[in-house]
């Protein structure tokens, strides 16, 4: 099963959806997207925890 996260799960108006085989790989993809599209230099621990809580399996 793949791990999945969508920006909209955090209340952001963004239709990006990331998928990866594990949480670690997915968090890397999320960080890259957040940097490129949302101008975030890094994912703080608080944001990282919010993302982890919203990761689903498909």
Phi and psi restraints in degrees (value plus and minus 20) as a CYANA .aco file:
   2 UNK   PHI    -109.0   -69.0
   2 UNK   PSI     129.0   169.0
   3 UNK   PHI    -109.6   -69.6
   3 UNK   PSI     117.9   157.9
   4 UNK   PHI    -154.1  -114.1
   4 UNK   PSI     120.8   160.8
   5 UNK   PHI    -162.1  -122.1
   5 UNK   PSI     121.4   161.4
   6 UNK   PHI    -143.4  -103.4
   6 UNK   PSI     116.9   156.9
   7 UNK   PHI     -74.9   -34.9
   7 UNK   PSI     -59.5   -19.5
   8 UNK   PHI     -80.6   -40.6
   8 UNK   PSI     -39.7     0.3
   9 UNK   PHI     -85.4   -45.4
   9 UNK   PSI     -38.7     1.3
  10 UNK   PHI    -120.1   -80.1
  10 UNK   PSI     -12.4    27.6
  11 UNK   PHI      65.8   105.8
  11 UNK   PSI      -6.9    33.1
  12 UNK   PHI    -109.0   -69.0
  12 UNK   PSI     118.8   158.8
  13 UNK   PHI     -99.3   -59.3
  13 UNK   PSI      64.7   104.7
  14 UNK   PHI    -177.0  -137.0
  14 UNK   PSI     112.2   152.2
  15 UNK   PHI    -117.5   -77.5
  15 UNK   PSI      -6.8    33.2
  16 UNK   PHI     -85.6   -45.6
  16 UNK   PSI     118.9   158.9
  17 UNK   PHI    -154.4  -114.4
  17 UNK   PSI     105.4   145.4
  18 UNK   PHI    -129.3   -89.3
  18 UNK   PSI     124.0   164.0
  19 UNK   PHI    -154.5  -114.5
  19 UNK   PSI     124.9   164.9
  20 UNK   PHI    -177.9  -137.9
  20 UNK   PSI     147.6   187.6
  21 UNK   PHI     -96.1   -56.1
  21 UNK   PSI     -45.1    -5.1
  22 UNK   PHI    -165.2  -125.2
  22 UNK   PSI     148.3   188.3
  23 UNK   PHI     -82.2   -42.2
  23 UNK   PSI     -61.1   -21.1
  24 UNK   PHI     -80.1   -40.1
  24 UNK   PSI     -67.5   -27.5
  25 UNK   PHI     -84.2   -44.2
  25 UNK   PSI     -59.6   -19.6
  26 UNK   PHI     -84.9   -44.9
  26 UNK   PSI     -61.4   -21.4
  27 UNK   PHI     -83.7   -43.7
  27 UNK   PSI     -53.5   -13.5
  28 UNK   PHI     -84.1   -44.1
  28 UNK   PSI     -64.9   -24.9
  29 UNK   PHI     -83.6   -43.6
  29 UNK   PSI     -61.1   -21.1
  30 UNK   PHI     -83.1   -43.1
  30 UNK   PSI     -63.9   -23.9
  31 UNK   PHI     -82.1   -42.1
  31 UNK   PSI     -61.9   -21.9
  32 UNK   PHI     -82.8   -42.8
  32 UNK   PSI     -65.7   -25.7
  33 UNK   PHI     -82.5   -42.5
  33 UNK   PSI     -66.6   -26.6
  34 UNK   PHI     -79.9   -39.9
  34 UNK   PSI     -57.7   -17.7
  35 UNK   PHI     -89.3   -49.3
  35 UNK   PSI     -69.6   -29.6
  36 UNK   PHI     -91.0   -51.0
  36 UNK   PSI     -62.3   -22.3
  37 UNK   PHI    -119.1   -79.1
  37 UNK   PSI     -45.0    -5.0
  38 UNK   PHI    -139.5   -99.5
  38 UNK   PSI     -18.0    22.0
  39 UNK   PHI      48.8    88.8
  39 UNK   PSI      -0.4    39.6
  40 UNK   PHI    -103.6   -63.6
  40 UNK   PSI     103.6   143.6
  41 UNK   PHI     -90.4   -50.4
  41 UNK   PSI     -54.4   -14.4
  42 UNK   PHI    -176.1  -136.1
  42 UNK   PSI     141.2   181.2
  43 UNK   PHI    -113.7   -73.7
  43 UNK   PSI      96.9   136.9
  44 UNK   PHI     -88.8   -48.8
  44 UNK   PSI     145.5   185.5
  45 UNK   PHI     -81.0   -41.0
  45 UNK   PSI     -57.9   -17.9
  46 UNK   PHI     -82.7   -42.7
  46 UNK   PSI     -68.2   -28.2
  47 UNK   PHI     -86.3   -46.3
  47 UNK   PSI     -61.8   -21.8
  48 UNK   PHI     -77.8   -37.8
  48 UNK   PSI     -62.3   -22.3
  49 UNK   PHI     -86.5   -46.5
  49 UNK   PSI     -57.7   -17.7
  50 UNK   PHI     -84.5   -44.5
  50 UNK   PSI     -61.0   -21.0
  51 UNK   PHI     -83.6   -43.6
  51 UNK   PSI     -68.5   -28.5
  52 UNK   PHI     -77.1   -37.1
  52 UNK   PSI     -57.7   -17.7
  53 UNK   PHI     -88.8   -48.8
  53 UNK   PSI     -38.6     1.4
  54 UNK   PHI    -128.4   -88.4
  54 UNK   PSI     -16.1    23.9
  55 UNK   PHI     -91.0   -51.0
  55 UNK   PSI     113.9   153.9
  56 UNK   PHI    -137.2   -97.2
  56 UNK   PSI     147.6   187.6
  57 UNK   PHI    -131.5   -91.5
  57 UNK   PSI     117.7   157.7
